Amino acid sequence: MQANRVVLTSGLLLLMLASIGCSHTNYYPPPPPPPAAQVPAVVQLADRNGFLTGRTDGARDATSGFAFAPRRTRAYHDTPGYDPALGPFSVYRNAFRDAYVRGYGQGYNRR
């Protein structure tokens, strides 16, 4: 009976020590960052063409005394400089027009 008590006490003591000793946390390094998103060539071309054209048109309209109206210009509607080899026209047109309005505002307000 006393042997059972010693075994039981020893078992409980080992169980308590095991539960206390397992309090460490594992360290896992963070995953690598995702690769940088590549901007399609058609969007790069449209952004450059639209911004430069818009800046030129905006500066011209400001010095000529015209009202700020980037969406009423011929270049905004015609979206010049498109190259079909780079991708769909709708992608080029949307990127060109966004960049054109930004460039027009910059050119118009700089005078």
VOLOLUM-352709 format. One record per atom (N, C-alpha, C): residue in three letters; x, y, z. Coordinates in steps of 0.1 Angstrom, whole numbers, plus 5000, padded with zeros to 4 digits. Layout:
ALAXYZ
...
END
This chain:
MET500849885000
MET500050005000
MET500950135000
GLN501950125008
GLN502850245008
GLN503550254995
ALA503850144988
ALA504550144975
ALA503550214964
ASN502250174965
ASN501350234956
ASN501250394958
ARG501350434971
ARG501250574974
ARG502450644968
VAL503650584969
VAL504850644964
VAL504850654949
VAL504350544943
VAL504150544928
VAL503150654924
LEU502050664931
LEU501050764927
LEU501550904929
THR502250924940
THR502751064943
THR503851094933
SER504651004929
SER505751024919
SER505151054906
GLY504050984902
GLY503451004890
GLY502751144889
LEU502151184900
LEU501551314900
LEU502651424899
LEU503751404907
LEU504851504906
LEU505351514892
LEU505551404885
LEU506151404872
LEU505151474862
LEU503851454864
LEU502851514856
LEU502851664858
MET502951714870
MET502951854873
MET504251914867
LEU505351854869
LEU506651904863
LEU506551914848
ALA505951814842
ALA505851814827
ALA504951924822
SER503851954829
SER502952054825
SER503652194827
ILE504452214837
ILE505052334839
ILE506252354829
GLY506952254826
GLY508052264817
GLY507752284803
CYS506552274799
CYS506152284785
CYS505552414781
SER505952514788
SER505352644786
SER506052734775
HIS507052674769
HIS507752754758
HIS506952754745
THR507152864737
THR506452874725
THR507452854713
ASN506952794703
ASN507752774691
ASN507852904683
TYR509052924677
TYR509253044669
TYR509252994654
TYR508353054646
TYR508353034632
TYR508553164625
PRO509553164616
PRO509853294609
PRO508653324600
PRO508453454598
PRO507353494589
PRO507653454575
PRO506553434567
PRO506753394553
PRO507353514545
PRO508053484534
PRO508653584526
PRO507553674520
PRO507853804517
PRO506853894511
PRO506553844497
PRO505353874493
PRO504953834479
PRO505753914469
PRO505953864457
PRO506653934447
PRO505954064443
ALA506754164440
ALA506154294436
ALA505354274423
ALA504254344424
ALA503354334412
ALA503954404400
GLN503954344389
GLN504454404377
GLN503354474370
VAL503654594366
VAL502654674358
VAL502754644344
PRO501654604337
PRO501754564323
PRO502354674315
ALA502954644304
ALA503654734295
ALA502554834289
VAL501454784286
VAL500354874280
VAL499954984290
VAL499954954303
VAL499555044313
VAL500755144315
GLN501955104314
GLN503155194316
GLN503155294304
LEU502955244292
LEU502855334280
LEU501755434281
ALA500555384285
ALA499455474286
ALA499655574297
ASP500255534308
ASP500455634319
ASP501455744315
ARG502455704308
ARG503455804304
ARG502855894293
ASN502255834283
ASN501655914272
ASN500556004277
GLY499655954286
GLY498556034291
GLY499056144299
PHE499956124308
PHE500456224317
PHE501156334310
LEU502056304301
LEU502756404293
LEU501856484284
THR500956414278
THR499956484269
THR499056574277
GLY498556524288
GLY497656604297
GLY498356724303
ARG499656714307
ARG500356824313
ARG500556934302
THR500856894290
THR501056994279
THR499757064276
ASP498656984275
ASP497357044272
ASP496857134283
GLY497057094295
GLY496657174307
GLY497457304307
ALA498657304305
ALA499457424305
ALA499057514294
ARG498757464282
ARG498357544271
ARG497057604274
ASP496057534279
ASP494757584282
ASP494857694293
ALA495757674303
ALA495857774314
ALA496357904308
THR497457894300
THR498058024294
THR497058084284
SER496258014278
SER495258064268
SER494058124275
GLY493858094288
GLY492658154295
GLY491458064294
PHE491657944289
PHE490457844289
PHE490157794303
ALA488957744304
ALA488557694317
ALA489157554319
PHE489257504331
PHE489757374334
PHE488757274330
ALA489057194319
ALA488157094313
ALA488856984307
PRO489556894314
PRO490356794308
PRO489556684301
ARG488356664304
ARG487556564297
ARG486856614285
ARG487056734281
ARG486556794269
ARG487556804258
THR488756764260
THR489756774250
THR489756664240
ARG490356684229
ARG490456584218
ARG491256464222
ALA492456494229
ALA493356394233
ALA492656294243
TYR491856354252
TYR491156264262
TYR490256164255
HIS489656204245
HIS488656114238
HIS489356024228
ASP490456074221
ASP491155994211
ASP492155894216
THR492655924228
THR493655844235
THR494755804225
PRO495655894221
PRO496655864211
PRO497855784217
GLY498555724208
GLY499755644212
GLY499555504215
TYR498355444212
TYR498155304215
TYR498855214205
ASP499455104211
ASP500155004203
ASP499454874205
PRO498754814195
PRO498054694197
PRO498854574201
ALA500154574199
ALA501054464203
ALA501154454218
LEU500854554225
LEU501054554240
LEU499854504248
GLY498654504242
GLY497454464250
GLY496154524245
PRO495054494252
PRO493754544248
PRO493654694249
PHE492854754240
PHE492754894239
PHE492054954251
SER491054884257
SER490254934268
SER491154954280
VAL492154864282
VAL493054884293
VAL493955014291
TYR494355024278
TYR495155144275
TYR494355274276
ARG493155274271
ARG492255384272
ARG492055434286
ASN491655334295
ASN491355374309
ASN492655434316
ALA493755364314
ALA495055414320
ALA495455554315
PHE495255564301
PHE495655694295
PHE494755804301
ARG493455784302
ARG492555894306
ARG492855924321
ASP493055834329
ASP493455864343
ASP494655944344
ALA495755904337
ALA496955974337
ALA496856114330
TYR496056124320
TYR495756254313
TYR495156354323
VAL494156314330
VAL493556404340
VAL494556454350
ARG495356364355
ARG496356394365
ARG497356494359
GLY497856464347
GLY498756554340
GLY498156694337
TYR496956694332
TYR496256814329
TYR496156904341
GLY495756844352
GLY495656924364
GLY496956984368
GLN498056914367
GLN499356964371
GLN499757074361
GLY499557054348
GLY499957154338
GLY499157274340
TYR497857264342
TYR496957374343
TYR497257464355
ASN497557394366
ASN497757474379
ASN499157524380
ARG500157484373
ARG501557534373
ARG501657664365
ARG500957674354
ARG501057784345
ARG502457804341
END
